[in-house]
């Protein structure tokens, strides 16, 4: 035991002393030719060198990483394994020792490096190096190669050292590895160990494989300057490297040198040039080279044909690619799996899935096993066509055949599921992906974030975003744009702008799409001045507004009733050389009709007709709706007939606009005939269609008929909204008033027979529900949700609460939407006790309260001095599924800071930090900005100091 302890101490001591003795010269050139020496000098130099002289040169960052790795590796378990292997190797016939075979299964390259370092005999070290190399699944790393080379040089075994050096170059599989190797080779050159032609060729091949053309060119120049003459392999490797980058002219210079040497281009040379021309999208030149090689008697191989087939596919010339595939087979050149890969992918992208599937079957018939890229293309194609079942079957087939799905395969499935709104299933695929050891990338996260945003689960999308930041996976522009778009759609432009700030601070440049979404969000919130300010700054940011940006701003002003500004924006758009498109004219025409500028709207329509910009049926729907609004319904019907005669098929919105117009004029029967026509055409009437018909019935005092239409609406699975129920309740209220009028008139009194619109009360709402039951329209939870949400938005929370009791009496339970409406309704009225009870009930029933609910109640409780309850509730919010950013933005900034409660804000921030829910530096910065803005310098400086303590790098503006 004592011997083992001393041995481990020696290992640690050797490691530490070696690390402390490392020298790291700063070298700029690859191989200075002046340093080359002859073999005799080399022997003399090597004989006098110590082991530390041959330790590889590393950058300071790599050195620190190496030290950390070595110190962490000095655990007892690590050293125990090294000790046992070392002891076995010192025995005779150690290669046949069964215990070594058993131990080898646990060995990592780090273990092997340590064993090599401790072996005194270089030949034994080399035997062990080659022995362990044969183990399935094992691969030496750079440090193993470097350690053995050092040992061999110390023992003056130069030829074996050169052999290991060549192996080290050949096994490089990553850019990081080749960088280390080149640094090490640089050190060896300074020590006199000269690279040979085969080493240079191996190095150039490795650089070509790793797509490092600039480095390859630098190495090639250094090779020439050292006096080593290239051979055919060198030239071909460099020509291949250059052509892969599309540098055909540079490659031609090397080709002339091949001829000068008396050599001739071979199939690889010609194929490289064909690839270069294909990369430059110059297929004509590629086919010239193809013809020339055949004239020169050089037969094309499968790679030649595959390169041309890929080039044709890239240009969308799929049919020609197939003819080339046939020609290839006819000329006796056997296709490979790679030959089929691009055609399959292109067919899938073009939606020609059956042809792609047939091509895969043809591969199988030809004796080829489709690879993961072929199957991934099919999965992606089926997902894009919303054929998820077929995509899942192919994925299962992949697993059955023992193929390993890659990140692209998983991403295709995740994206397909998210597109179809099946986000939970997408997360199941993510779980499988991680269990299989496939690491998600930024695209994986982007697809999931996009899916969550579409499902209006933005808080969960922000959790993923927070996870990206913490894991070191940098969010991309797509990540930020998706989240900004999500916040804008939810009417939370404050958070969208905070993300913009975070985006810029993280070095991700916003694009025109980013700003267009923000402008759109501001317009939807009616913040037209802010939208215009942001629009005016686009040129400062080097961005030119396009049709989408202009149209968004024009639409915002049209909806805001500022038609004059909208018209001036159209003029400015033209002045900037940005021609209005169909959508621009559509929103302008719609705005003009709604502003009652009929003649100008018609002129816009005429201009659209002249330019061929009429969108069927969208433009015609706007036109018909505008004509109906002007009261010319008969003329609108004629326009509809003209549309049909010209082969322009109206959609449900076109018919709904006409039905609404007819109902407003009391022409219910004509409107219902139009409804029949909709159904005959297989179109599905929407809420507007049915609600217009119900409204038309109510205006004619045909309330029972209105309920008949409601029954039909529900039967056809069209969910009534609050507007639908409001129309019916107004009808019931009017009916009730009329009955009272008749009664008072009978008694000799005089009264007003027309009630005020929307003056209904809880009795009318309950009467509506009873009438629905009577008319076989059973109220559902969704019915109550619409009524309760409408009442709460109108500030009538107590009446909404009575409806909840009514629904409970009918055996119906509230869902999350009802709880949310009631809770926010009570908060608006300052009744936080009721709101807190509802929140607790909501949680008990398995519904997660929104962050807005937490914010409203926590702020309210603080105002009432109930800080303990507020703090408990805040802790609940922290432990729920909300990101630190959203909690800070919604509760701390929009809640407390905006109300001037800065002390409470900082106390709650401290609670967040204590519970490990710490925001990013950008979110801290947003909070500091808010404090400065509210003239709270002491609080701002306090937070700045706190950030300094955490090691955050602060903006200069915060230090003032």
Secondary structure, 3 states (H helix, E strand, C coil): CHHHHHHHHHHHHHHHHHHHCCCCCCCCCCCCHHHCCCHHHHHHHHHHCCHHHHCCCCCHHHHHHHHHHHHHCCCHHHHHHHHHHHHHHCCCCHHHCHHHHHHHCCCCHHHHHHHHHHCCCHHHHHHHHHHHHCCCCCCCCHHHHHHHHHHHHHCCCHHHHHHHHHHHHHCCCCHHHHHHHHHHHHHHHHCCCCCCHHHHHHHHHHHHHCCCHHHHHHHHHHHHHCCCCCCHHHHHHHHHHHHHCCCHHHHHHHHHHHHHCCCCCCHHHHHHHHHHHHHCCCHHHHHHHHHHHHHCCCCCCHHHHHHHHHHHHHCCCHHHHHHHHHHHHHCCCCCCHHHHHHHHHHHHHCCCHHHHHHHHHHHHHCCCCCCHHHHHHHHHHHHHCCCHHHHHHHHHHHHHCCCCCCHHHHHHHHHHHHHCCCHHHHHHHHHHHHHCCCCCCHHHHHHHHHHHHHCCCHHHHHHHHHHHHHHCCCCCHHHHHHHHHHHHHCCCHHHHHHHHHHHHHCCCCCCHHHHHHHHHHHHHCCCHHHHHHHHHCCCCCCCCCCHHHHHHHHHHHHHCCCHHHHHHHHHHHHHCCCCCCHHHHHHHHHHHHHCCCHHHHHHHHHHHHHHCCCCCCHHHHHHHHHHHHCCCHHHHHHHHHHHHHCCCCCCHHHHHHHHHHHHHCCCHHHHHHHHHHHHHCCCCCCHHHHHHHHHHHHHCCCHHHHHHHHHHHHHCCCCCCHHHHHHHHHHHHHHHHHHHHHHHHHCCCCCCCCCCCCCCCHHHHHHHHHHHHHCCCCCCHHHHHHHHHHHHHCCCHHHHHHHHHHHHHCCCCCCHHHHHHHHHHHHHCCCHHHHHHHHHHHHHCCCCCCHHHHHHHHHHHHHCCCHHHHHHHHHHHHHCCCCHHHHHHHHHHHHHHHHCCHHHHHHHHHHHHHCCCCCCHHHHHHHHHHHHHCCCHHHHHHHHHHHHHCCCCCCHHHHC
